[in-house]
C-alpha cells in the first residue's frame, strides 16, 4: 500500500518529499519498527535555499495501522522568494498516523515547531541590526488519501488527494513610507488542497525496489503559510500571502540495500508558484527491525 507523501512529515515545515511505494502485504508483526534518517536541500529560482535533516521512528500495529513520530531541523539562510524576510532555523516535531483499507490508504498528520529568527543577519542602511521581540512558531495538520490500482507487470497507478492547514510566524523587515526599516513578526495561516497521480513500478528480487513519477496540482489560500517542496514559503516585502495554484513534478526511487535497509532518493520541482519555483532533493536511509 502506498502511503501518501506529506511534505509536512519532513517539514514539515520544511520536510522533504519521501519516496513511498506500493508494497506487498507484510507478514503480521514482521519488522514492525522502522527508523528513517533523511537529509536534503531546496533551491529556489529567487536564489534562496534551505537545508534540512529529519529523523523518524514508526511502528506498524497489525496489518492496517502505522504510527510515525518525526523530528526535523530546517536551516533557512534566506527565506525562499521573500524580499526582506529574515533567516530562521526551525525545529519541528510531527506525528503521522495511517490506516490501510485494502489498497486505500488514509493518513492524518499534525506538526508543531519553534522558529529562531536571525535578525542580526539583516541590517538597516546605517548598519544597525534589526531587533525582534522573541521568536516564532509553526504548526498545522492535514489529511490525505491514496488509492493503488494494480496494473500488469508490477506497475501501479495511484491517485491521491490532500488537504492541509498551516500556521507560521514569519519575521520581516518592513519599510515604512518615511524610509525607515523596522523588524516585524507576523502570523500567516492558510489552507492548501491538492490532487495528484503517481505511476510506480516495483522490481528486483522480492520486489524490494521501487521507482515512481508523480504530478500534483495544488491550490492554497495563502502562499505565506503552506508546506511544499520541503519548505515553508514567505511572501515579498510589504506583501502578505495570497492565493495561488501551481504544479509539482516528482521522481523517487527506493533501493533495498539489504533485507532490512533501504536507500531512498527523491526530487521535486514546482512549476508556476507565485513566490518563485523551487527544486528539492532528498537522500534517506530506512532501517526495519
N, C-alpha and C positions, 0 to 999 in steps of 0.2 A: 504494500500500500504506500502510495506517495504521501508524504506529509507536506502540507502546504509550507512553502518557504516564507517565513515572516521576517522581513528585514529587522523588525524590532527585536527579534530574538538575538540578533548580533548587534546591534544597536540600532537594535535598539535604537536607541537614539543613534547610534551610528553603528549599527550592526551590519553584518555583511550578509550577502545572499548565501545561503547554504545549499549545496547540491543535495537534492533528495530524490530518490528513485523508487520506482515500483519494486516491490520485493516479494519473493515467495513467502508463504506463511511460515513464521518461525515456530520451532518446536516450543511447547509450553515451558516457560521458565528457563529456556536455554539462553545463556548470556543476557540476563535481564538488565544489567547495568552497562552504561556506556559513558565514557569520558571523552570530551572533544576539546581540542585547542585550535583556534582559528586566528589568523592574523592577515592583515592586508592594508590596502590604502585606496583612497579615492582622489582622482584628479579631475578638476573642473575646467571648463573652457575659459573661465574668467581668471585662471591662473592659481586658484585656491587649491588646497589639498587637505586631506585628513589621513591619519594613520590610526589603526585600531587593533586591539588584541582582545580575544574573548575566550573564556574557559567555561565549559558547561558540563553538568552531570545529569544523566537521565536514567529513569527506572521504568521498565515496562512491567505493567501489572496485568497478568493474564495475557490473552491474545489481542485485546482490544484497546487498552488504555496505556498511554505513556505520559509521564510527568518529567519535565525538564526544568532545571534551575541554571541560570547563566549569569556570569559577571563580565562586564565589558568596560574597557578603558578606551576613550577616544581622545586623540590629541588633534586639535584644530589650530595650527599656526595662523591660518587665515580662515575666515568664515566664507564658505563657498557662495559665490555670487553676491556678496554683500559688501558694499562700499561703506567704510566707516564702522563695520561690525568688529567687535573686539575678539581676539583669540580666546579660546577657552579649552579647558580639559574637562571631560565628562566622565564620571564614574557611575555605572548603571548596573542594576540587577533586574532580571526578568524571570518570570515564571510562565511556562507554557504547558498546557495540557491538551493532548489529542485523543480522539476516540474514533476507532475504525469500525465501520459497519460494512462488512463485505469489502468492496472496492471504493467505498466512500469514506473519506477522512474528514472529520470535523475538528477544528482547533480553536482554542481560546488562549489569549496571551495578555499579560499585564506587565508593565515595567515602570520603574521609578529610578531616578538618579539625581546626582548632585553635580552642578557645574561650577568650576572655579575659573573666573574671568581673569585674563591677563591685561588689566587696564594699563599697566605701566608700559605695555608694548605700543600703545598709541599715545602720541604726544600732540599737544597743541602747537600752533605755529611758533609760539615763543619758547618751545622746548619743555614746557611744564607738563608732566604726565597727568592724564585724566584720573579722577578718583571715582569709585563707585561705592554705594552703600550696600556691602555684602555681596554674596554670590547668588546663584540661582538654582533652580531645579528643573527637571524634565519628568514627564510621566504620561501614562496613557494605557490603552489596551485595544484589543481588536479580536475579530472573529474571521475564520477562513474555512472554506470548504473546497475539497478537491475530489474529483471522481476519475478513476482509472478505467480506461476501456482497452482491453487486451486486443492486440492485432496479431497478425501472423508473424512468425519468426522472432518472438520475444520483443516485439515493438509494442509501445503503449502510447495512447493518445489521452492527455489528461487536462481537461478544462478545470478552471478554478475561479473562485470569487472571494474577495476580501473586503472588509470594512474596518477602519481604524479611527480612533480618536486620539489626538496628541495635543499635549500642552507643553510649552517650552518657555523658559525665561531666556531672553537674549539681552546682551549689552550692546549699546550702540552709541557712537559719537554723533550727537545731534548738532547741526549747525543752525544757529538762530539767525533772524533777519539782520541783527546788528553785527553779524560776522563772528560772534563768539561761539566756541565749540564746547559743549558740555557732555559729560558722561551720563548715560541714562539706561536704566534697566527696564525692560518691557516684558509683558506676558502676552504670548501669542498662542492661540489654540485653533484647532480645525479638525474637520472630518475628511477622510480620504477613502475612496472606494475604488475597486479595480476588478477587472475581469481578464483572465489570461488563458493561454493554451500552450501546453508543452508536448513535444514529441520526444520520446525516450526509447532507449534500447538497452537491454541487459545482455551481457556477453561474458565469455570466459568460463573457466571450469566452475561448475556450481552456480553459474550466473552471478558471480561475485563482483562483477564490474558493471558500470553503467555510464551512459553518456546522454545528455539532454540538451535540447534547444528550446527556448521559450520566448513568447512575446506577450506583453501585458499592457493593456490600456488602463490608465489611471486618471482620476479626477479628484481634485482637492478643493476645499473651501478656503484654504489658507496656505500659500506657498511658504510662509514663515514658520509653519508648525506641521510638518509632515515627515514621515520617515521613509526614505527611499535611497537606494544606491549606497547603503552603508553610511548615510549622513543625515543630519537634520539641517535643512536649508534656512537661510535668513534673508529677509528682503533688503533692497537697496536703502541707502541713507535717506532718511526722511520719508520712506515709503513702507508702510506695514505690508503684511502678506496680502495676497489677493487670490482669487480663484484661478484655476488653471487646469489644463488637460495635457497629457503627454503619453509617450510610449516608452517602454523599457524592453530591450532585447537582451537575452541572457544565454550563456552557454556554460555547461558544467560537466565534470566527469568525476567519477569515484572509482578508484583502483584498489582492489584488495591486495595489500602487500603480504599479509598472512591471513590465516583464518579469523583472527581477532582484530586485525589492524587495517584500517582503510586510509588512503590518501585522497583528499578532495581538492580539486582545482575548480574555480568558478570565476566568471567575469560577467559584468552587467554594464550596459550602455544606455543612457537616457537619450531620447530624441524629442525635441520640441519643448523642453522645460523652460519656463519663463525666466528663471534666475540663472540660466546657463546650464548646458548639458554637462554630464559628468560620467566618468568611467570608473568602475570599482573592480578590484581584483582581490581574490581571497585564496589563501592556501591553508589547508587544515588537515589535522590528523584525528581519527576517532578510534578509540580502543574499547572493545567489548569484553565484559567479564561476568 
